[in-house]
Amino acid sequence: MRSLLRRLTIAAVAAAPLATASPLGAGIGSAEPLNCVNGQFWDPITNTCQTPRPAQDCGPGQYWNALSNVCRPLGQL
């Protein structure tokens, strides 16, 4: 009986920090993006509202990269 009580005490002490930190993690992980206006969109990389730019007419062997808003050679990101 004494061994069982010791094991339960050790398990409770080991789980205490986890139990106290769990409620704090929910508030930290639930960030909402800004409310962008006038047709802007939320860009999580720069953490700002961005105005969408129309795709440019890229030259031969290039494509429009919407993430960086530039023409890139085919095969590059």
PyMOL Python script that loads the backbone (N, CA, C, O; Angstrom):
from pymol import cmd

cmd.read_pdbstr("""\
ATOM      1  N   MET A   1       0.819  -1.185   0.000  1.00  0.00           N
ATOM      2  CA  MET A   1       0.000   0.000   0.000  1.00  0.00           C
ATOM      3  C   MET A   1       0.875   1.266   0.000  1.00  0.00           C
ATOM      4  O   MET A   1       0.554   2.251  -0.665  1.00  0.00           O
ATOM      5  N   ARG A   2       1.951   1.224   0.734  1.00  0.00           N
ATOM      6  CA  ARG A   2       2.842   2.372   0.827  1.00  0.00           C
ATOM      7  C   ARG A   2       3.492   2.663  -0.535  1.00  0.00           C
ATOM      8  O   ARG A   2       3.674   3.822  -0.908  1.00  0.00           O
ATOM      9  N   SER A   3       3.840   1.597  -1.272  1.00  0.00           N
ATOM     10  CA  SER A   3       4.448   1.756  -2.592  1.00  0.00           C
ATOM     11  C   SER A   3       3.467   2.401  -3.577  1.00  0.00           C
ATOM     12  O   SER A   3       3.857   3.243  -4.387  1.00  0.00           O
ATOM     13  N   LEU A   4       2.213   2.007  -3.503  1.00  0.00           N
ATOM     14  CA  LEU A   4       1.189   2.574  -4.379  1.00  0.00           C
ATOM     15  C   LEU A   4       0.988   4.056  -4.079  1.00  0.00           C
ATOM     16  O   LEU A   4       0.863   4.861  -5.002  1.00  0.00           O
ATOM     17  N   LEU A   5       0.956   4.421  -2.817  1.00  0.00           N
ATOM     18  CA  LEU A   5       0.797   5.817  -2.431  1.00  0.00           C
ATOM     19  C   LEU A   5       1.985   6.648  -2.901  1.00  0.00           C
ATOM     20  O   LEU A   5       1.810   7.782  -3.347  1.00  0.00           O
ATOM     21  N   ARG A   6       3.180   6.100  -2.807  1.00  0.00           N
ATOM     22  CA  ARG A   6       4.383   6.800  -3.260  1.00  0.00           C
ATOM     23  C   ARG A   6       4.331   7.034  -4.768  1.00  0.00           C
ATOM     24  O   ARG A   6       4.668   8.118  -5.246  1.00  0.00           O
ATOM     25  N   ARG A   7       3.908   6.012  -5.514  1.00  0.00           N
ATOM     26  CA  ARG A   7       3.816   6.152  -6.967  1.00  0.00           C
ATOM     27  C   ARG A   7       2.768   7.181  -7.375  1.00  0.00           C
ATOM     28  O   ARG A   7       2.986   7.952  -8.309  1.00  0.00           O
ATOM     29  N   LEU A   8       1.641   7.196  -6.687  1.00  0.00           N
ATOM     30  CA  LEU A   8       0.607   8.175  -6.996  1.00  0.00           C
ATOM     31  C   LEU A   8       1.077   9.594  -6.684  1.00  0.00           C
ATOM     32  O   LEU A   8       0.756  10.529  -7.418  1.00  0.00           O
ATOM     33  N   THR A   9       1.825   9.758  -5.611  1.00  0.00           N
ATOM     34  CA  THR A   9       2.351  11.071  -5.257  1.00  0.00           C
ATOM     35  C   THR A   9       3.353  11.560  -6.292  1.00  0.00           C
ATOM     36  O   THR A   9       3.325  12.728  -6.681  1.00  0.00           O
ATOM     37  N   ILE A  10       4.230  10.681  -6.735  1.00  0.00           N
ATOM     38  CA  ILE A  10       5.209  11.039  -7.758  1.00  0.00           C
ATOM     39  C   ILE A  10       4.511  11.417  -9.064  1.00  0.00           C
ATOM     40  O   ILE A  10       4.908  12.382  -9.717  1.00  0.00           O
ATOM     41  N   ALA A  11       3.480  10.671  -9.450  1.00  0.00           N
ATOM     42  CA  ALA A  11       2.739  10.965 -10.681  1.00  0.00           C
ATOM     43  C   ALA A  11       2.028  12.318 -10.572  1.00  0.00           C
ATOM     44  O   ALA A  11       1.995  13.077 -11.542  1.00  0.00           O
ATOM     45  N   ALA A  12       1.468  12.622  -9.417  1.00  0.00           N
ATOM     46  CA  ALA A  12       0.765  13.900  -9.236  1.00  0.00           C
ATOM     47  C   ALA A  12       1.744  15.070  -9.280  1.00  0.00           C
ATOM     48  O   ALA A  12       1.443  16.108  -9.870  1.00  0.00           O
ATOM     49  N   VAL A  13       2.906  14.910  -8.665  1.00  0.00           N
ATOM     50  CA  VAL A  13       3.910  15.984  -8.675  1.00  0.00           C
ATOM     51  C   VAL A  13       4.446  16.192 -10.090  1.00  0.00           C
ATOM     52  O   VAL A  13       4.704  17.327 -10.491  1.00  0.00           O
ATOM     53  N   ALA A  14       4.616  15.116 -10.847  1.00  0.00           N
ATOM     54  CA  ALA A  14       5.123  15.228 -12.214  1.00  0.00           C
ATOM     55  C   ALA A  14       4.095  15.876 -13.145  1.00  0.00           C
ATOM     56  O   ALA A  14       4.476  16.578 -14.082  1.00  0.00           O
ATOM     57  N   ALA A  15       2.814  15.655 -12.907  1.00  0.00           N
ATOM     58  CA  ALA A  15       1.765  16.192 -13.781  1.00  0.00           C
ATOM     59  C   ALA A  15       1.328  17.596 -13.393  1.00  0.00           C
ATOM     60  O   ALA A  15       0.623  18.242 -14.169  1.00  0.00           O
ATOM     61  N   ALA A  16       1.715  18.090 -12.233  1.00  0.00           N
ATOM     62  CA  ALA A  16       1.260  19.401 -11.762  1.00  0.00           C
ATOM     63  C   ALA A  16       1.678  20.543 -12.694  1.00  0.00           C
ATOM     64  O   ALA A  16       0.829  21.374 -13.019  1.00  0.00           O
ATOM     65  N   PRO A  17       2.935  20.633 -13.144  1.00  0.00           N
ATOM     66  CA  PRO A  17       3.287  21.751 -14.047  1.00  0.00           C
ATOM     67  C   PRO A  17       2.504  21.715 -15.359  1.00  0.00           C
ATOM     68  O   PRO A  17       2.134  22.762 -15.890  1.00  0.00           O
ATOM     69  N   LEU A  18       2.255  20.535 -15.873  1.00  0.00           N
ATOM     70  CA  LEU A  18       1.493  20.400 -17.108  1.00  0.00           C
ATOM     71  C   LEU A  18       0.053  20.865 -16.909  1.00  0.00           C
ATOM     72  O   LEU A  18      -0.513  21.536 -17.773  1.00  0.00           O
ATOM     73  N   ALA A  19      -0.531  20.512 -15.784  1.00  0.00           N
ATOM     74  CA  ALA A  19      -1.917  20.888 -15.511  1.00  0.00           C
ATOM     75  C   ALA A  19      -2.059  22.392 -15.300  1.00  0.00           C
ATOM     76  O   ALA A  19      -3.085  22.966 -15.664  1.00  0.00           O
ATOM     77  N   THR A  20      -1.063  23.034 -14.727  1.00  0.00           N
ATOM     78  CA  THR A  20      -1.170  24.476 -14.498  1.00  0.00           C
ATOM     79  C   THR A  20      -0.877  25.275 -15.768  1.00  0.00           C
ATOM     80  O   THR A  20      -1.396  26.382 -15.915  1.00  0.00           O
ATOM     81  N   ALA A  21      -0.069  24.757 -16.681  1.00  0.00           N
ATOM     82  CA  ALA A  21       0.280  25.488 -17.901  1.00  0.00           C
ATOM     83  C   ALA A  21      -0.724  25.276 -19.032  1.00  0.00           C
ATOM     84  O   ALA A  21      -0.747  26.067 -19.975  1.00  0.00           O
ATOM     85  N   SER A  22      -1.538  24.256 -18.970  1.00  0.00           N
ATOM     86  CA  SER A  22      -2.481  23.958 -20.054  1.00  0.00           C
ATOM     87  C   SER A  22      -3.472  25.088 -20.332  1.00  0.00           C
ATOM     88  O   SER A  22      -3.672  25.412 -21.502  1.00  0.00           O
ATOM     89  N   PRO A  23      -4.098  25.700 -19.346  1.00  0.00           N
ATOM     90  CA  PRO A  23      -5.038  26.786 -19.653  1.00  0.00           C
ATOM     91  C   PRO A  23      -4.358  28.005 -20.289  1.00  0.00           C
ATOM     92  O   PRO A  23      -4.998  28.738 -21.042  1.00  0.00           O
ATOM     93  N   LEU A  24      -3.100  28.226 -20.004  1.00  0.00           N
ATOM     94  CA  LEU A  24      -2.398  29.377 -20.565  1.00  0.00           C
ATOM     95  C   LEU A  24      -2.118  29.195 -22.049  1.00  0.00           C
ATOM     96  O   LEU A  24      -2.102  30.176 -22.792  1.00  0.00           O
ATOM     97  N   GLY A  25      -1.898  27.979 -22.493  1.00  0.00           N
ATOM     98  CA  GLY A  25      -1.579  27.714 -23.890  1.00  0.00           C
ATOM     99  C   GLY A  25      -2.727  28.010 -24.833  1.00  0.00           C
ATOM    100  O   GLY A  25      -2.489  28.363 -25.988  1.00  0.00           O
ATOM    101  N   ALA A  26      -3.962  27.878 -24.381  1.00  0.00           N
ATOM    102  CA  ALA A  26      -5.111  28.121 -25.252  1.00  0.00           C
ATOM    103  C   ALA A  26      -5.202  29.591 -25.643  1.00  0.00           C
ATOM    104  O   ALA A  26      -5.542  29.897 -26.785  1.00  0.00           O
ATOM    105  N   GLY A  27      -4.911  30.493 -24.742  1.00  0.00           N
ATOM    106  CA  GLY A  27      -4.976  31.920 -25.050  1.00  0.00           C
ATOM    107  C   GLY A  27      -3.851  32.371 -25.951  1.00  0.00           C
ATOM    108  O   GLY A  27      -4.041  33.265 -26.775  1.00  0.00           O
ATOM    109  N   ILE A  28      -2.705  31.782 -25.814  1.00  0.00           N
ATOM    110  CA  ILE A  28      -1.554  32.173 -26.612  1.00  0.00           C
ATOM    111  C   ILE A  28      -1.716  31.707 -28.053  1.00  0.00           C
ATOM    112  O   ILE A  28      -1.343  32.434 -28.974  1.00  0.00           O
ATOM    113  N   GLY A  29      -2.252  30.533 -28.266  1.00  0.00           N
ATOM    114  CA  GLY A  29      -2.317  29.942 -29.593  1.00  0.00           C
ATOM    115  C   GLY A  29      -3.512  30.357 -30.424  1.00  0.00           C
ATOM    116  O   GLY A  29      -3.677  29.853 -31.535  1.00  0.00           O
ATOM    117  N   SER A  30      -4.355  31.256 -29.931  1.00  0.00           N
ATOM    118  CA  SER A  30      -5.565  31.591 -30.680  1.00  0.00           C
ATOM    119  C   SER A  30      -5.552  33.040 -31.145  1.00  0.00           C
ATOM    120  O   SER A  30      -6.516  33.770 -30.914  1.00  0.00           O
ATOM    121  N   ALA A  31      -4.492  33.459 -31.787  1.00  0.00           N
ATOM    122  CA  ALA A  31      -4.415  34.828 -32.288  1.00  0.00           C
ATOM    123  C   ALA A  31      -5.263  34.975 -33.543  1.00  0.00           C
ATOM    124  O   ALA A  31      -5.279  34.083 -34.392  1.00  0.00           O
ATOM    125  N   GLU A  32      -5.965  36.091 -33.664  1.00  0.00           N
ATOM    126  CA  GLU A  32      -6.785  36.345 -34.835  1.00  0.00           C
ATOM    127  C   GLU A  32      -6.112  37.403 -35.708  1.00  0.00           C
ATOM    128  O   GLU A  32      -5.492  38.332 -35.191  1.00  0.00           O
ATOM    129  N   PRO A  33      -6.232  37.265 -37.026  1.00  0.00           N
ATOM    130  CA  PRO A  33      -5.636  38.282 -37.907  1.00  0.00           C
ATOM    131  C   PRO A  33      -6.394  39.597 -37.816  1.00  0.00           C
ATOM    132  O   PRO A  33      -7.531  39.649 -37.346  1.00  0.00           O
ATOM    133  N   LEU A  34      -5.743  40.651 -38.272  1.00  0.00           N
ATOM    134  CA  LEU A  34      -6.385  41.963 -38.298  1.00  0.00           C
ATOM    135  C   LEU A  34      -7.568  41.957 -39.249  1.00  0.00           C
ATOM    136  O   LEU A  34      -7.640  41.139 -40.167  1.00  0.00           O
ATOM    137  N   ASN A  35      -8.483  42.867 -39.022  1.00  0.00           N
ATOM    138  CA  ASN A  35      -9.635  43.014 -39.910  1.00  0.00           C
ATOM    139  C   ASN A  35      -9.226  43.932 -41.057  1.00  0.00           C
ATOM    140  O   ASN A  35      -9.265  45.155 -40.920  1.00  0.00           O
ATOM    141  N   CYS A  36      -8.840  43.356 -42.169  1.00  0.00           N
ATOM    142  CA  CYS A  36      -8.363  44.134 -43.315  1.00  0.00           C
ATOM    143  C   CYS A  36      -9.554  44.766 -44.043  1.00  0.00           C
ATOM    144  O   CYS A  36     -10.644  44.195 -44.080  1.00  0.00           O
ATOM    145  N   VAL A  37      -9.334  45.944 -44.618  1.00  0.00           N
ATOM    146  CA  VAL A  37     -10.412  46.672 -45.284  1.00  0.00           C
ATOM    147  C   VAL A  37     -10.059  46.937 -46.746  1.00  0.00           C
ATOM    148  O   VAL A  37      -8.922  46.732 -47.170  1.00  0.00           O
ATOM    149  N   ASN A  38     -11.046  47.393 -47.502  1.00  0.00           N
ATOM    150  CA  ASN A  38     -10.884  47.813 -48.901  1.00  0.00           C
ATOM    151  C   ASN A  38     -10.253  46.748 -49.789  1.00  0.00           C
ATOM    152  O   ASN A  38      -9.374  47.055 -50.595  1.00  0.00           O
ATOM    153  N   GLY A  39     -10.688  45.510 -49.651  1.00  0.00           N
ATOM    154  CA  GLY A  39     -10.197  44.445 -50.519  1.00  0.00           C
ATOM    155  C   GLY A  39      -8.817  43.933 -50.180  1.00  0.00           C
ATOM    156  O   GLY A  39      -8.258  43.145 -50.943  1.00  0.00           O
ATOM    157  N   GLN A  40      -8.247  44.351 -49.062  1.00  0.00           N
ATOM    158  CA  GLN A  40      -6.941  43.849 -48.666  1.00  0.00           C
ATOM    159  C   GLN A  40      -7.070  42.440 -48.091  1.00  0.00           C
ATOM    160  O   GLN A  40      -8.161  42.018 -47.706  1.00  0.00           O
ATOM    161  N   PHE A  41      -5.961  41.723 -48.035  1.00  0.00           N
ATOM    162  CA  PHE A  41      -5.953  40.381 -47.462  1.00  0.00           C
ATOM    163  C   PHE A  41      -4.873  40.298 -46.390  1.00  0.00           C
ATOM    164  O   PHE A  41      -3.903  41.055 -46.402  1.00  0.00           O
ATOM    165  N   TRP A  42      -5.061  39.371 -45.474  1.00  0.00           N
ATOM    166  CA  TRP A  42      -4.118  39.180 -44.374  1.00  0.00           C
ATOM    167  C   TRP A  42      -2.949  38.328 -44.846  1.00  0.00           C
ATOM    168  O   TRP A  42      -3.143  37.223 -45.352  1.00  0.00           O
ATOM    169  N   ASP A  43      -1.732  38.844 -44.679  1.00  0.00           N
ATOM    170  CA  ASP A  43      -0.519  38.110 -45.032  1.00  0.00           C
ATOM    171  C   ASP A  43       0.157  37.669 -43.739  1.00  0.00           C
ATOM    172  O   ASP A  43       0.748  38.497 -43.045  1.00  0.00           O
ATOM    173  N   PRO A  44       0.082  36.375 -43.398  1.00  0.00           N
ATOM    174  CA  PRO A  44       0.652  35.927 -42.131  1.00  0.00           C
ATOM    175  C   PRO A  44       2.176  35.975 -42.100  1.00  0.00           C
ATOM    176  O   PRO A  44       2.764  35.963 -41.019  1.00  0.00           O
ATOM    177  N   ILE A  45       2.828  36.030 -43.258  1.00  0.00           N
ATOM    178  CA  ILE A  45       4.291  36.065 -43.292  1.00  0.00           C
ATOM    179  C   ILE A  45       4.799  37.419 -42.809  1.00  0.00           C
ATOM    180  O   ILE A  45       5.713  37.487 -41.987  1.00  0.00           O
ATOM    181  N   THR A  46       4.208  38.490 -43.318  1.00  0.00           N
ATOM    182  CA  THR A  46       4.621  39.828 -42.897  1.00  0.00           C
ATOM    183  C   THR A  46       3.791  40.354 -41.737  1.00  0.00           C
ATOM    184  O   THR A  46       4.109  41.403 -41.177  1.00  0.00           O
ATOM    185  N   ASN A  47       2.726  39.637 -41.365  1.00  0.00           N
ATOM    186  CA  ASN A  47       1.855  39.995 -40.247  1.00  0.00           C
ATOM    187  C   ASN A  47       1.190  41.360 -40.486  1.00  0.00           C
ATOM    188  O   ASN A  47       1.053  42.158 -39.558  1.00  0.00           O
ATOM    189  N   THR A  48       0.779  41.620 -41.732  1.00  0.00           N
ATOM    190  CA  THR A  48       0.140  42.879 -42.096  1.00  0.00           C
ATOM    191  C   THR A  48      -0.966  42.627 -43.115  1.00  0.00           C
ATOM    192  O   THR A  48      -1.081  41.537 -43.676  1.00  0.00           O
ATOM    193  N   CYS A  49      -1.770  43.654 -43.340  1.00  0.00           N
ATOM    194  CA  CYS A  49      -2.752  43.616 -44.425  1.00  0.00           C
ATOM    195  C   CYS A  49      -2.050  44.022 -45.714  1.00  0.00           C
ATOM    196  O   CYS A  49      -1.290  44.990 -45.726  1.00  0.00           O
ATOM    197  N   GLN A  50      -2.295  43.296 -46.791  1.00  0.00           N
ATOM    198  CA  GLN A  50      -1.653  43.563 -48.071  1.00  0.00           C
ATOM    199  C   GLN A  50      -2.714  43.876 -49.120  1.00  0.00           C
ATOM    200  O   GLN A  50      -3.812  43.320 -49.089  1.00  0.00           O
ATOM    201  N   THR A  51      -2.386  44.753 -50.031  1.00  0.00           N
ATOM    202  CA  THR A  51      -3.264  45.042 -51.163  1.00  0.00           C
ATOM    203  C   THR A  51      -2.899  44.086 -52.294  1.00  0.00           C
ATOM    204  O   THR A  51      -1.736  44.012 -52.690  1.00  0.00           O
ATOM    205  N   PRO A  52      -3.883  43.355 -52.815  1.00  0.00           N
ATOM    206  CA  PRO A  52      -3.554  42.423 -53.894  1.00  0.00           C
ATOM    207  C   PRO A  52      -3.099  43.166 -55.138  1.00  0.00           C
ATOM    208  O   PRO A  52      -3.686  44.178 -55.520  1.00  0.00           O
ATOM    209  N   ARG A  53      -2.074  42.665 -55.749  1.00  0.00           N
ATOM    210  CA  ARG A  53      -1.548  43.254 -56.985  1.00  0.00           C
ATOM    211  C   ARG A  53      -1.919  42.357 -58.157  1.00  0.00           C
ATOM    212  O   ARG A  53      -1.867  41.133 -58.042  1.00  0.00           O
ATOM    213  N   PRO A  54      -2.289  42.951 -59.274  1.00  0.00           N
ATOM    214  CA  PRO A  54      -2.634  42.110 -60.425  1.00  0.00           C
ATOM    215  C   PRO A  54      -1.386  41.422 -60.973  1.00  0.00           C
ATOM    216  O   PRO A  54      -0.277  41.950 -60.888  1.00  0.00           O
ATOM    217  N   ALA A  55      -1.592  40.252 -61.526  1.00  0.00           N
ATOM    218  CA  ALA A  55      -0.481  39.498 -62.104  1.00  0.00           C
ATOM    219  C   ALA A  55       0.088  40.243 -63.297  1.00  0.00           C
ATOM    220  O   ALA A  55      -0.657  40.731 -64.147  1.00  0.00           O
ATOM    221  N   GLN A  56       1.395  40.328 -63.358  1.00  0.00           N
ATOM    222  CA  GLN A  56       2.039  40.989 -64.484  1.00  0.00           C
ATOM    223  C   GLN A  56       2.179  40.005 -65.639  1.00  0.00           C
ATOM    224  O   GLN A  56       2.116  38.789 -65.459  1.00  0.00           O
ATOM    225  N   ASP A  57       2.367  40.558 -66.808  1.00  0.00           N
ATOM    226  CA  ASP A  57       2.592  39.730 -67.982  1.00  0.00           C
ATOM    227  C   ASP A  57       4.084  39.389 -68.015  1.00  0.00           C
ATOM    228  O   ASP A  57       4.899  40.186 -68.479  1.00  0.00           O
ATOM    229  N   CYS A  58       4.426  38.221 -67.526  1.00  0.00           N
ATOM    230  CA  CYS A  58       5.829  37.817 -67.440  1.00  0.00           C
ATOM    231  C   CYS A  58       6.340  37.388 -68.818  1.00  0.00           C
ATOM    232  O   CYS A  58       5.579  36.928 -69.669  1.00  0.00           O
ATOM    233  N   GLY A  59       7.623  37.550 -69.006  1.00  0.00           N
ATOM    234  CA  GLY A  59       8.253  37.199 -70.272  1.00  0.00           C
ATOM    235  C   GLY A  59       8.323  35.702 -70.484  1.00  0.00           C
ATOM    236  O   GLY A  59       7.946  34.936 -69.597  1.00  0.00           O
ATOM    237  N   PRO A  60       8.794  35.271 -71.631  1.00  0.00           N
ATOM    238  CA  PRO A  60       8.920  33.849 -71.916  1.00  0.00           C
ATOM    239  C   PRO A  60       9.869  33.180 -70.916  1.00  0.00           C
ATOM    240  O   PRO A  60      10.922  33.725 -70.586  1.00  0.00           O
ATOM    241  N   GLY A  61       9.487  32.014 -70.448  1.00  0.00           N
ATOM    242  CA  GLY A  61      10.319  31.274 -69.503  1.00  0.00           C
ATOM    243  C   GLY A  61      10.186  31.764 -68.075  1.00  0.00           C
ATOM    244  O   GLY A  61      10.989  31.395 -67.218  1.00  0.00           O
ATOM    245  N   GLN A  62       9.174  32.598 -67.800  1.00  0.00           N
ATOM    246  CA  GLN A  62       8.950  33.096 -66.451  1.00  0.00           C
ATOM    247  C   GLN A  62       7.496  32.872 -66.050  1.00  0.00           C
ATOM    248  O   GLN A  62       6.624  32.662 -66.894  1.00  0.00           O
ATOM    249  N   TYR A  63       7.258  32.921 -64.754  1.00  0.00           N
ATOM    250  CA  TYR A  63       5.895  32.807 -64.240  1.00  0.00           C
ATOM    251  C   TYR A  63       5.698  33.852 -63.146  1.00  0.00           C
ATOM    252  O   TYR A  63       6.668  34.359 -62.583  1.00  0.00           O
ATOM    253  N   TRP A  64       4.437  34.172 -62.846  1.00  0.00           N
ATOM    254  CA  TRP A  64       4.109  35.150 -61.812  1.00  0.00           C
ATOM    255  C   TRP A  64       4.040  34.452 -60.463  1.00  0.00           C
ATOM    256  O   TRP A  64       3.243  33.534 -60.272  1.00  0.00           O
ATOM    257  N   ASN A  65       4.876  34.889 -59.528  1.00  0.00           N
ATOM    258  CA  ASN A  65       4.871  34.355 -58.175  1.00  0.00           C
ATOM    259  C   ASN A  65       4.026  35.287 -57.320  1.00  0.00           C
ATOM    260  O   ASN A  65       4.437  36.406 -57.017  1.00  0.00           O
ATOM    261  N   ALA A  66       2.836  34.818 -56.930  1.00  0.00           N
ATOM    262  CA  ALA A  66       1.898  35.660 -56.190  1.00  0.00           C
ATOM    263  C   ALA A  66       2.373  35.944 -54.768  1.00  0.00           C
ATOM    264  O   ALA A  66       1.982  36.955 -54.185  1.00  0.00           O
ATOM    265  N   LEU A  67       3.201  35.080 -54.200  1.00  0.00           N
ATOM    266  CA  LEU A  67       3.674  35.306 -52.835  1.00  0.00           C
ATOM    267  C   LEU A  67       4.640  36.483 -52.753  1.00  0.00           C
ATOM    268  O   LEU A  67       4.557  37.291 -51.828  1.00  0.00           O
ATOM    269  N   SER A  68       5.549  36.581 -53.709  1.00  0.00           N
ATOM    270  CA  SER A  68       6.521  37.673 -53.680  1.00  0.00           C
ATOM    271  C   SER A  68       6.179  38.794 -54.668  1.00  0.00           C
ATOM    272  O   SER A  68       6.881  39.803 -54.726  1.00  0.00           O
ATOM    273  N   ASN A  69       5.106  38.618 -55.441  1.00  0.00           N
ATOM    274  CA  ASN A  69       4.634  39.618 -56.410  1.00  0.00           C
ATOM    275  C   ASN A  69       5.700  40.012 -57.437  1.00  0.00           C
ATOM    276  O   ASN A  69       5.850  41.192 -57.757  1.00  0.00           O
ATOM    277  N   VAL A  70       6.428  39.036 -57.945  1.00  0.00           N
ATOM    278  CA  VAL A  70       7.425  39.284 -58.984  1.00  0.00           C
ATOM    279  C   VAL A  70       7.393  38.154 -60.000  1.00  0.00           C
ATOM    280  O   VAL A  70       6.872  37.074 -59.720  1.00  0.00           O
ATOM    281  N   CYS A  71       7.954  38.403 -61.184  1.00  0.00           N
ATOM    282  CA  CYS A  71       8.127  37.353 -62.181  1.00  0.00           C
ATOM    283  C   CYS A  71       9.372  36.560 -61.824  1.00  0.00           C
ATOM    284  O   CYS A  71      10.402  37.133 -61.468  1.00  0.00           O
ATOM    285  N   ARG A  72       9.276  35.244 -61.919  1.00  0.00           N
ATOM    286  CA  ARG A  72      10.404  34.356 -61.593  1.00  0.00           C
ATOM    287  C   ARG A  72      10.675  33.433 -62.765  1.00  0.00           C
ATOM    288  O   ARG A  72       9.762  33.101 -63.521  1.00  0.00           O
ATOM    289  N   PRO A  73      11.927  33.017 -62.924  1.00  0.00           N
ATOM    290  CA  PRO A  73      12.217  32.005 -63.946  1.00  0.00           C
ATOM    291  C   PRO A  73      11.533  30.692 -63.609  1.00  0.00           C
ATOM    292  O   PRO A  73      11.378  30.339 -62.440  1.00  0.00           O
ATOM    293  N   LEU A  74      11.132  29.982 -64.636  1.00  0.00           N
ATOM    294  CA  LEU A  74      10.489  28.677 -64.397  1.00  0.00           C
ATOM    295  C   LEU A  74      11.409  27.761 -63.620  1.00  0.00           C
ATOM    296  O   LEU A  74      12.609  27.699 -63.890  1.00  0.00           O
ATOM    297  N   GLY A  75      10.855  27.057 -62.664  1.00  0.00           N
ATOM    298  CA  GLY A  75      11.647  26.138 -61.839  1.00  0.00           C
ATOM    299  C   GLY A  75      12.105  26.733 -60.534  1.00  0.00           C
ATOM    300  O   GLY A  75      12.603  26.003 -59.677  1.00  0.00           O
ATOM    301  N   GLN A  76      11.957  28.036 -60.344  1.00  0.00           N
ATOM    302  CA  GLN A  76      12.317  28.664 -59.078  1.00  0.00           C
ATOM    303  C   GLN A  76      11.069  29.025 -58.313  1.00  0.00           C
ATOM    304  O   GLN A  76      10.019  29.296 -58.896  1.00  0.00           O
ATOM    305  N   LEU A  77      11.192  29.026 -57.010  1.00  0.00           N
ATOM    306  CA  LEU A  77      10.056  29.430 -56.168  1.00  0.00           C
ATOM    307  C   LEU A  77      10.120  30.879 -55.810  1.00  0.00           C
ATOM    308  O   LEU A  77       9.243  31.381 -55.108  1.00  0.00           O
TER     309      LEU A  77
END
""", "prot")
cmd.dss("prot")
cmd.show_as("cartoon", "prot")
cmd.util.cbc("prot")
cmd.orient("prot")
